[in-house]
Amino acid sequence: MMNPHRRKVFIMLAVSIAVMGTLVGSFLMVALQHYAQRAAAESSARRTAGLDAVADLSVALADHRRAMLVREEIRLAGGAGMRPVPRAT
């Protein structure tokens, strides 16, 4: 049979280990949630930057296409002094 004082010490030790484990688990979960939230924000920022780049490229291609159309209309009109008729875009 175990000494009552020794038994109390073991119980206190077990309780202390359980509390420490709970605290460590809580801190670990907070750290993991913070990491996941940061990763999601970075992913969203990359996605937004990618969409902005595609939109900018689309605008640049449309502008280039319009410039080539105007250039060809001037060429077909017979010279550099002629201006093409403005078109609705």
MMTF fields as JSON, N, C-alpha, C and O atoms, coordinates in Angstrom:
{
  "mmtfVersion": "1.0.0",
  "mmtfProducer": "UNKNOWN",
  "numBonds": 355,
  "numAtoms": 356,
  "numGroups": 89,
  "numChains": 1,
  "numModels": 1,
  "chainsPerModel": [1],
  "groupsPerChain": [89],
  "chainIdList": ["A"],
  "bondAtomList": [4, 2, 8, 6, 12, 10, 16, 14, 20, 18, 24, 22, 28, 26, 32, 30, 36, 34, 40, 38, 44, 42, 48, 46, 52, 50, 56, 54, 60, 58, 64, 62, 68, 66, 72, 70, 76, 74, 80, 78, 84, 82, 88, 86, 92, 90, 96, 94, 100, 98, 104, 102, 108, 106, 112, 110, 116, 114, 120, 118, 124, 122, 128, 126, 132, 130, 136, 134, 140, 138, 144, 142, 148, 146, 152, 150, 156, 154, 160, 158, 164, 162, 168, 166, 172, 170, 176, 174, 180, 178, 184, 182, 188, 186, 192, 190, 196, 194, 200, 198, 204, 202, 208, 206, 212, 210, 216, 214, 220, 218, 224, 222, 228, 226, 232, 230, 236, 234, 240, 238, 244, 242, 248, 246, 252, 250, 256, 254, 260, 258, 264, 262, 268, 266, 272, 270, 276, 274, 280, 278, 284, 282, 288, 286, 292, 290, 296, 294, 300, 298, 304, 302, 308, 306, 312, 310, 316, 314, 320, 318, 324, 322, 328, 326, 332, 330, 336, 334, 340, 338, 344, 342, 348, 346, 352, 350],
  "bondOrderList": [1, 1, 1, 1, 1, 1, 1, 1, 1, 1, 1, 1, 1, 1, 1, 1, 1, 1, 1, 1, 1, 1, 1, 1, 1, 1, 1, 1, 1, 1, 1, 1, 1, 1, 1, 1, 1, 1, 1, 1, 1, 1, 1, 1, 1, 1, 1, 1, 1, 1, 1, 1, 1, 1, 1, 1, 1, 1, 1, 1, 1, 1, 1, 1, 1, 1, 1, 1, 1, 1, 1, 1, 1, 1, 1, 1, 1, 1, 1, 1, 1, 1, 1, 1, 1, 1, 1, 1],
  "groupList": [{"groupName": "MET", "atomNameList": ["N", "CA", "C", "O"], "elementList": ["N", "C", "C", "O"], "formalChargeList": [0, 0, 0, 0], "bondAtomList": [1, 0, 2, 1, 3, 2], "bondOrderList": [1, 1, 2], "singleLetterCode": "M", "chemCompType": "L-PEPTIDE LINKING"}, {"groupName": "ASN", "atomNameList": ["N", "CA", "C", "O"], "elementList": ["N", "C", "C", "O"], "formalChargeList": [0, 0, 0, 0], "bondAtomList": [1, 0, 2, 1, 3, 2], "bondOrderList": [1, 1, 2], "singleLetterCode": "N", "chemCompType": "L-PEPTIDE LINKING"}, {"groupName": "PRO", "atomNameList": ["N", "CA", "C", "O"], "elementList": ["N", "C", "C", "O"], "formalChargeList": [0, 0, 0, 0], "bondAtomList": [1, 0, 2, 1, 3, 2], "bondOrderList": [1, 1, 2], "singleLetterCode": "P", "chemCompType": "L-PEPTIDE LINKING"}, {"groupName": "HIS", "atomNameList": ["N", "CA", "C", "O"], "elementList": ["N", "C", "C", "O"], "formalChargeList": [0, 0, 0, 0], "bondAtomList": [1, 0, 2, 1, 3, 2], "bondOrderList": [1, 1, 2], "singleLetterCode": "H", "chemCompType": "L-PEPTIDE LINKING"}, {"groupName": "ARG", "atomNameList": ["N", "CA", "C", "O"], "elementList": ["N", "C", "C", "O"], "formalChargeList": [0, 0, 0, 0], "bondAtomList": [1, 0, 2, 1, 3, 2], "bondOrderList": [1, 1, 2], "singleLetterCode": "R", "chemCompType": "L-PEPTIDE LINKING"}, {"groupName": "LYS", "atomNameList": ["N", "CA", "C", "O"], "elementList": ["N", "C", "C", "O"], "formalChargeList": [0, 0, 0, 0], "bondAtomList": [1, 0, 2, 1, 3, 2], "bondOrderList": [1, 1, 2], "singleLetterCode": "K", "chemCompType": "L-PEPTIDE LINKING"}, {"groupName": "VAL", "atomNameList": ["N", "CA", "C", "O"], "elementList": ["N", "C", "C", "O"], "formalChargeList": [0, 0, 0, 0], "bondAtomList": [1, 0, 2, 1, 3, 2], "bondOrderList": [1, 1, 2], "singleLetterCode": "V", "chemCompType": "L-PEPTIDE LINKING"}, {"groupName": "PHE", "atomNameList": ["N", "CA", "C", "O"], "elementList": ["N", "C", "C", "O"], "formalChargeList": [0, 0, 0, 0], "bondAtomList": [1, 0, 2, 1, 3, 2], "bondOrderList": [1, 1, 2], "singleLetterCode": "F", "chemCompType": "L-PEPTIDE LINKING"}, {"groupName": "ILE", "atomNameList": ["N", "CA", "C", "O"], "elementList": ["N", "C", "C", "O"], "formalChargeList": [0, 0, 0, 0], "bondAtomList": [1, 0, 2, 1, 3, 2], "bondOrderList": [1, 1, 2], "singleLetterCode": "I", "chemCompType": "L-PEPTIDE LINKING"}, {"groupName": "LEU", "atomNameList": ["N", "CA", "C", "O"], "elementList": ["N", "C", "C", "O"], "formalChargeList": [0, 0, 0, 0], "bondAtomList": [1, 0, 2, 1, 3, 2], "bondOrderList": [1, 1, 2], "singleLetterCode": "L", "chemCompType": "L-PEPTIDE LINKING"}, {"groupName": "ALA", "atomNameList": ["N", "CA", "C", "O"], "elementList": ["N", "C", "C", "O"], "formalChargeList": [0, 0, 0, 0], "bondAtomList": [1, 0, 2, 1, 3, 2], "bondOrderList": [1, 1, 2], "singleLetterCode": "A", "chemCompType": "L-PEPTIDE LINKING"}, {"groupName": "SER", "atomNameList": ["N", "CA", "C", "O"], "elementList": ["N", "C", "C", "O"], "formalChargeList": [0, 0, 0, 0], "bondAtomList": [1, 0, 2, 1, 3, 2], "bondOrderList": [1, 1, 2], "singleLetterCode": "S", "chemCompType": "L-PEPTIDE LINKING"}, {"groupName": "GLY", "atomNameList": ["N", "CA", "C", "O"], "elementList": ["N", "C", "C", "O"], "formalChargeList": [0, 0, 0, 0], "bondAtomList": [1, 0, 2, 1, 3, 2], "bondOrderList": [1, 1, 2], "singleLetterCode": "G", "chemCompType": "PEPTIDE LINKING"}, {"groupName": "THR", "atomNameList": ["N", "CA", "C", "O"], "elementList": ["N", "C", "C", "O"], "formalChargeList": [0, 0, 0, 0], "bondAtomList": [1, 0, 2, 1, 3, 2], "bondOrderList": [1, 1, 2], "singleLetterCode": "T", "chemCompType": "L-PEPTIDE LINKING"}, {"groupName": "GLN", "atomNameList": ["N", "CA", "C", "O"], "elementList": ["N", "C", "C", "O"], "formalChargeList": [0, 0, 0, 0], "bondAtomList": [1, 0, 2, 1, 3, 2], "bondOrderList": [1, 1, 2], "singleLetterCode": "Q", "chemCompType": "L-PEPTIDE LINKING"}, {"groupName": "TYR", "atomNameList": ["N", "CA", "C", "O"], "elementList": ["N", "C", "C", "O"], "formalChargeList": [0, 0, 0, 0], "bondAtomList": [1, 0, 2, 1, 3, 2], "bondOrderList": [1, 1, 2], "singleLetterCode": "Y", "chemCompType": "L-PEPTIDE LINKING"}, {"groupName": "GLU", "atomNameList": ["N", "CA", "C", "O"], "elementList": ["N", "C", "C", "O"], "formalChargeList": [0, 0, 0, 0], "bondAtomList": [1, 0, 2, 1, 3, 2], "bondOrderList": [1, 1, 2], "singleLetterCode": "E", "chemCompType": "L-PEPTIDE LINKING"}, {"groupName": "ASP", "atomNameList": ["N", "CA", "C", "O"], "elementList": ["N", "C", "C", "O"], "formalChargeList": [0, 0, 0, 0], "bondAtomList": [1, 0, 2, 1, 3, 2], "bondOrderList": [1, 1, 2], "singleLetterCode": "D", "chemCompType": "L-PEPTIDE LINKING"}],
  "groupTypeList": [0, 0, 1, 2, 3, 4, 4, 5, 6, 7, 8, 0, 9, 10, 6, 11, 8, 10, 6, 0, 12, 13, 9, 6, 12, 11, 7, 9, 0, 6, 10, 9, 14, 3, 15, 10, 14, 4, 10, 10, 10, 16, 11, 11, 10, 4, 4, 13, 10, 12, 9, 17, 10, 6, 10, 17, 9, 11, 6, 10, 9, 10, 17, 3, 4, 4, 10, 0, 9, 6, 4, 16, 16, 8, 4, 9, 10, 12, 12, 10, 12, 0, 4, 2, 6, 2, 4, 10, 13],
  "groupIdList": [1, 2, 3, 4, 5, 6, 7, 8, 9, 10, 11, 12, 13, 14, 15, 16, 17, 18, 19, 20, 21, 22, 23, 24, 25, 26, 27, 28, 29, 30, 31, 32, 33, 34, 35, 36, 37, 38, 39, 40, 41, 42, 43, 44, 45, 46, 47, 48, 49, 50, 51, 52, 53, 54, 55, 56, 57, 58, 59, 60, 61, 62, 63, 64, 65, 66, 67, 68, 69, 70, 71, 72, 73, 74, 75, 76, 77, 78, 79, 80, 81, 82, 83, 84, 85, 86, 87, 88, 89],
  "secStructList": [7, 7, 7, 2, 2, 2, 2, 2, 2, 2, 2, 2, 2, 2, 2, 2, 2, 2, 2, 2, 2, 2, 2, 2, 2, 2, 2, 2, 2, 2, 2, 2, 2, 2, 2, 2, 2, 2, 2, 2, 2, 2, 2, 2, 2, 2, 2, 2, 2, 2, 2, 2, 2, 2, 2, 2, 2, 2, 2, 2, 2, 2, 2, 2, 2, 2, 2, 2, 2, 2, 2, 2, 2, 2, 2, 2, 2, 6, 1, 1, 1, 7, 7, 7, 7, 7, 7, 7, 7],
  "xCoordList": [0.829, 0.0, 0.882, 1.947, 0.41, 1.191, 0.923, -0.191, 1.961, 1.88, 0.91, 0.995, -0.024, -1.0, -0.334, -0.837, 0.764, 1.457, 2.031, 1.955, 2.595, 3.176, 2.065, 2.267, 0.926, -0.202, -0.655, -0.942, -0.725, -1.1, -0.088, -0.461, 1.175, 2.218, 2.026, 2.121, 1.757, 1.526, 0.283, 0.288, -0.768, -1.988, -1.71, -2.134, -1.005, -0.658, 0.23, 0.083, 1.134, 1.998, 1.169, 1.377, 0.241, -0.616, -1.485, -1.652, -2.033, -2.861, -2.012, -2.448, -0.819, 0.073, 0.431, 0.454, 0.707, 1.025, -0.186, -0.037, -1.374, -2.584, -2.815, -3.159, -2.628, -2.808, -1.772, -2.107, -0.526, 0.531, 0.228, 0.428, -0.244, -0.6, -1.721, -1.697, -2.704, -3.812, -3.315, -3.713, -2.451, -1.914, -1.065, -1.183, -0.227, 0.603, -0.285, -0.027, -1.316, -2.24, -2.955, -3.149, -3.346, -4.004, -3.064, -3.452, -1.844, -0.869, -0.568, -0.412, -0.486, -0.227, -1.379, -1.144, -2.605, -3.758, -3.8, -4.12, -3.483, -3.452, -2.387, -2.629, -1.219, -0.143, -0.554, -0.293, -1.187, -1.614, -2.707, -2.695, -3.634, -4.683, -4.089, -4.504, -3.124, -2.46, -1.735, -1.817, -1.037, -0.321, -1.303, -1.059, -2.388, -3.374, -4.02, -4.253, -4.308, -4.917, -3.944, -4.346, -2.677, -1.672, -1.494, -1.372, -1.479, -1.337, -2.533, -2.366, -3.725, -4.917, -4.864, -5.254, -4.393, -4.287, -3.265, -3.496, -2.13, -1.113, -1.642, -1.375, -2.383, -2.962, -3.957, -3.983, -4.768, -5.733, -5.028, -5.463, -3.944, -3.186, -2.57, -2.574, -2.04, -1.466, -2.543, -2.321, -3.698, -4.799, -5.247, -5.479, -5.367, -5.757, -4.712, -5.057, -3.433, -2.367, -2.396, -2.18, -2.66, -2.746, -3.903, -3.757, -5.05, -6.212, -5.96, -6.364, -5.297, -4.959, -4.009, -4.15, -3.047, -2.101, -2.807, -2.513, -3.725, -4.471, -5.35, -5.455, -5.973, -6.801, -5.946, -6.349, -4.775, -3.874, -3.42, -3.352, -3.11, -2.706, -3.84, -3.607, -5.045, -6.203, -6.391, -6.664, -6.247, -6.371, -5.266, -5.52, -4.037, -2.92, -3.13, -2.845, -3.617, -3.869, -4.988, -4.892, -6.028, -7.112, -6.613, -6.969, -5.785, -5.216, -4.328, -4.381, -3.522, -2.647, -3.469, -3.171, -4.474, -5.336, -5.981, -6.042, -6.46, -7.074, -6.038, -6.353, -4.811, -3.766, -3.431, -3.214, -3.388, -3.101, -4.243, -3.998, -5.467, -6.619, -6.554, -6.766, -6.264, -6.151, -5.016, -5.173, -3.887, -2.737, -3.1, -2.745, -3.798, -4.176, -5.193, -5.136, -6.119, -7.088, -6.381, -6.736, -5.383, -4.614, -3.88, -3.863, -3.275, -2.549, -3.485, -3.149, -4.652, -5.609, -6.211, -6.607, -6.279, -6.824, -5.843, -6.222, -4.61, -3.664, -2.602, -1.919, -2.422, -1.301, -1.338, -2.28, -0.25, -0.092, -0.928, -1.25, -1.304, -2.073, -3.546, -4.263, -3.995, -5.406, -5.673, -4.837, -6.789, -7.216, -8.389, -9.298, -8.408, -9.544, -10.78, -10.673, -11.908, -13.16, -13.203, -13.016, -13.45, -13.509, -14.634, -15.723, -14.359, -15.347, -15.768, -14.996, -16.973, -17.444, -16.816, -16.784, -16.314, -15.672, -16.57, -16.188],
  "yCoordList": [-1.166, 0.0, 1.24, 1.267, 2.275, 3.485, 4.456, 4.559, 5.146, 6.164, 7.253, 7.662, 7.747, 8.76, 10.047, 10.679, 10.424, 11.631, 11.424, 12.304, 10.256, 9.94, 9.875, 10.3, 9.359, 9.269, 10.667, 10.9, 11.599, 12.982, 13.616, 14.373, 13.312, 13.861, 13.338, 14.102, 12.04, 11.47, 12.075, 12.355, 12.272, 12.873, 14.305, 14.706, 15.072, 16.438, 16.469, 17.348, 15.526, 15.437, 15.122, 15.729, 14.185, 13.83, 15.011, 15.268, 15.72, 16.895, 17.978, 18.607, 18.193, 19.202, 18.853, 19.735, 17.591, 17.159, 17.358, 17.783, 17.052, 17.229, 18.709, 19.049, 19.572, 21.015, 21.523, 22.285, 21.115, 21.541, 21.047, 21.782, 19.83, 19.306, 20.096, 20.348, 20.487, 21.292, 22.654, 23.129, 23.28, 24.583, 24.492, 25.337, 23.49, 23.315, 23.066, 23.602, 22.264, 22.01, 23.271, 23.487, 24.104, 25.37, 26.284, 26.856, 26.426, 27.277, 26.735, 27.504, 25.435, 24.825, 25.096, 25.409, 24.979, 25.243, 26.713, 27.005, 27.622, 29.043, 29.275, 29.999, 28.668, 28.833, 28.248, 28.855, 27.086, 26.479, 27.302, 27.442, 27.838, 28.678, 29.949, 30.388, 30.538, 31.739, 31.427, 32.2, 30.31, 29.913, 29.666, 30.1, 28.986, 28.7, 29.987, 30.133, 30.909, 32.176, 32.979, 33.568, 33.011, 33.731, 33.102, 33.811, 31.768, 31.081, 31.369, 31.552, 31.411, 31.716, 33.151, 33.404, 34.078, 35.473, 35.61, 36.337, 34.91, 34.963, 34.352, 34.863, 33.27, 32.629, 33.559, 33.66, 34.232, 35.176, 36.337, 36.789, 36.821, 37.921, 37.493, 38.259, 36.268, 35.767, 35.638, 35.992, 35.139, 34.976, 36.338, 36.492, 37.318, 38.662, 39.275, 39.903, 39.096, 39.629, 38.97, 39.636, 37.677, 36.968, 37.465, 37.659, 37.673, 38.19, 39.608, 39.953, 40.428, 41.784, 41.753, 42.546, 40.845, 40.735, 40.312, 40.84, 39.379, 38.935, 40.076, 40.265, 40.827, 41.961, 43.025, 43.568, 43.323, 44.293, 43.823, 44.612, 42.547, 41.989, 42.098, 42.438, 41.816, 41.907, 43.335, 43.539, 44.312, 45.721, 46.086, 46.751, 45.647, 45.958, 45.325, 45.955, 44.111, 43.462, 44.163, 44.311, 44.59, 45.313, 46.65, 47.04, 47.353, 48.621, 48.398, 49.165, 47.362, 47.048, 46.715, 47.174, 45.932, 45.563, 46.801, 46.937, 47.698, 48.933, 49.78, 50.347, 49.876, 50.652, 50.053, 50.789, 48.74, 48.096, 48.332, 48.49, 48.354, 48.628, 50.05, 50.272, 51.012, 52.409, 52.565, 53.248, 51.942, 52.01, 51.464, 52.052, 50.357, 49.75, 50.628, 50.748, 51.238, 52.137, 53.339, 53.768, 53.876, 54.992, 54.546, 55.257, 53.363, 52.852, 52.664, 53.025, 52.103, 51.863, 53.169, 53.241, 54.187, 55.476, 56.22, 57.188, 55.784, 56.335, 57.236, 57.901, 57.303, 58.101, 58.464, 58.167, 59.131, 59.511, 60.731, 60.927, 61.583, 62.781, 62.5, 63.364, 61.337, 60.989, 60.468, 59.784, 60.785, 60.252, 59.32, 59.641, 58.198, 57.287, 57.835, 58.683, 57.357, 57.722, 57.066, 55.853, 57.851, 57.237, 56.218, 56.425, 55.134, 54.081, 54.03, 54.357, 53.625, 53.417, 52.14, 51.131, 52.177, 50.983, 50.273, 49.246],
  "zCoordList": [0.0, 0.0, 0.0, 0.617, -0.714, -0.89, 0.259, 0.773, 0.631, 1.653, 1.182, 0.024, 2.04, 1.626, 1.12, 0.192, 1.711, 1.266, -0.142, -1.0, -0.346, -1.659, -2.718, -3.856, -2.354, -3.286, -3.694, -4.868, -2.746, -3.053, -4.001, -4.896, -3.807, -4.671, -6.094, -7.055, -6.231, -7.561, -8.228, -9.426, -7.447, -7.996, -8.449, -9.533, -7.629, -8.002, -9.245, -10.095, -9.347, -10.514, -11.765, -12.816, -11.653, -12.786, -13.207, -14.4, -12.242, -12.544, -13.207, -14.171, -12.698, -13.274, -14.716, -15.575, -14.991, -16.352, -17.268, -18.414, -16.766, -17.564, -17.893, -19.025, -16.917, -17.145, -18.135, -19.041, -17.975, -18.903, -20.323, -21.29, -20.448, -21.758, -22.406, -23.61, -21.604, -22.118, -22.586, -23.65, -21.803, -22.181, -23.45, -24.338, -23.536, -24.732, -25.953, -27.031, -25.786, -26.889, -27.335, -28.531, -26.386, -26.726, -27.496, -28.514, -27.026, -27.72, -29.108, -30.056, -29.231, -30.533, -31.502, -32.67, -31.033, -31.9, -32.342, -33.494, -31.439, -31.802, -32.877, -33.843, -32.713, -33.692, -35.046, -36.085, -35.041, -36.305, -36.989, -38.212, -36.23, -36.815, -37.407, -38.48, -36.716, -37.22, -38.535, -39.489, -38.58, -39.792, -40.942, -42.068, -40.667, -41.716, -42.22, -43.42, -41.324, -41.725, -42.577, -43.58, -42.197, -42.979, -44.353, -45.353, -44.405, -45.689, -46.591, -47.796, -46.027, -46.823, -47.348, -48.488, -46.541, -46.974, -48.1, -49.067, -47.976, -49.027, -50.316, -51.404, -50.198, -51.371, -52.051, -53.278, -51.258, -51.806, -52.492, -53.551, -51.899, -52.498, -53.827, -54.79, -53.88, -55.14, -56.202, -57.36, -55.819, -56.77, -57.301, -58.5, -56.418, -56.832, -57.755, -58.756, -57.421, -58.266, -59.641, -60.653, -59.682, -60.957, -61.802, -63.009, -61.177, -61.915, -62.417, -63.528, -61.61, -62.043, -63.232, -64.163, -63.203, -64.318, -65.593, -66.666, -65.496, -66.68, -67.204, -68.416, -66.317, -66.745, -67.439, -68.468, -66.885, -67.51, -68.881, -69.823, -68.993, -70.281, -71.292, -72.452, -70.866, -71.742, -72.254, -73.437, -71.379, -71.777, -72.766, -73.77, -72.479, -73.372, -74.747, -75.765, -74.785, -76.072, -76.839, -78.057, -76.166, -76.826, -77.374, -78.486, -76.589, -77.066, -78.284, -79.245, -78.243, -79.371, -80.619, -81.722, -80.421, -81.557, -82.162, -83.384, -81.32, -81.805, -82.553, -83.599, -82.035, -82.703, -84.065, -85.028, -84.153, -85.435, -86.433, -87.629, -85.952, -86.813, -87.357, -88.549, -86.488, -86.9, -87.909, -88.921, -87.638, -88.542, -89.929, -90.95, -89.947, -91.224, -91.959, -93.183, -91.222, -91.863, -92.494, -93.591, -91.796, -92.354, -93.615, -94.621, -93.551, -94.715, -95.894, -97.022, -95.64, -96.718, -97.247, -98.411, -96.409, -96.832, -97.737, -98.396, -97.772, -98.721, -98.161, -98.94, -96.903, -96.453, -94.994, -94.259, -94.607, -93.212, -92.866, -91.694, -93.865, -93.581, -93.335, -92.832, -93.672, -93.522, -92.11, -91.52, -91.608, -90.309, -90.497, -91.262, -89.844, -89.981, -89.266, -88.38, -89.65, -89.017, -87.652, -87.551, -86.57, -85.231, -85.139, -85.674, -84.467, -84.266, -82.815, -81.914, -82.607, -81.244, -80.725, -81.429, -79.495, -78.935, -77.99, -77.428]
}
